[in-house]
Amino acid sequence: MNPANVVQSSAVRTDTFFDDVLDGLSRPAKTLPSKYLYDERGSQLFDQICELDEYYVTRTELAIMQQHASSIARQIDTDVMLVEYGSGSSLKTRVLLDALSRPAAYVPVDISEEHLLKTAERLRLAYSGLNVLPVVADFTQPFRLPDCEPPASHVAFYFPGSTIGNFTPPQAGELLQQMAAMLGQQGGLLIGIDLQKDIDVLHAAYDDREGVTAAFSLNLLNRINRELGGNFDSDRFEHRAVYNTLHHRIEISIVSLADQVVSIGDHAIDFAAGEAILTEYSHKYTVDGFATFARKYGFQLHKSWTDAQNYFAVLHLVI
Ligand code: AVJ
């Protein structure tokens, strides 16, 4: 494809990994941003997580989309510019595109240009006539929507996968506010949220028997070794996933198994035995709780769909 067709957001910076890692590991309570879990290996491991018996999230959302495709598509309707937060490589996107009768444009937004262009090309081949306009951007920052011809009658954001769960409430609020500003006076948001449920189900989903989730977490240390010249020994750390009942979220950490010093380039980082690096939150909502939260940022809950077990929900929120 012609790279000139790709909208490149000025907000994209690729040199922040090092700064973010050092910043996170210099704090009294160490953290690493979850977005860095998804390098090539991390993305492969995440795909494996999605196949696990214990990880109900992906298959439940897909089943909701399949079962309610026509009802969901009807809310978004014709001549829409469908803007997906993420590259659109998943089956869920195709279920939605299959059900939409006449989208004006499909706009996948992703920080990884390579991944984005690959999936955009695949979608162009699968949906001839679909106007695919990929945008390379970090969607946590404001970005410009592409122009499309003929113009779309309205915009619908699609934010599947319960990715919103990775954000703390203030961060999620900021994102919703930014979406509302980009939507203007009309438009909507179709969002997948993971629901509160039995703690044992959650623990199993985030600390599976085969250790795939553990490998996914610990890959972040390997990525730091590879890309930033670190010397983490991943055998001296372990994966931990705990449900915080007060904040309704899974908290994923990498825990040091010993007192140790790790270097990253010229920097030395001390770890005490038992010390944790927080890598990920996965917030669990209720439909009403999320609707109330989104209302603060100008969204009204219009319709929601869920599965028989009430494990996951897809919400349509409008301005
Ligand atoms: C991609 C953020 C939806 O929170 O369920 C899965 C990430 N991390 N297992 C989630 C994840 C470990 C996932 N999200």
Boltz pocket constraint, residues with backbone or C-beta under 6 A from the ligand:
constraints:
  - pocket:
      binder: B
      contacts: [[A, 49], [A, 57], [A, 161], [A, 162], [A, 163], [A, 165], [A, 166], [A, 205], [A, 206], [A, 213], [A, 216], [A, 280], [A, 281], [A, 282]]
      max_distance: 6.0
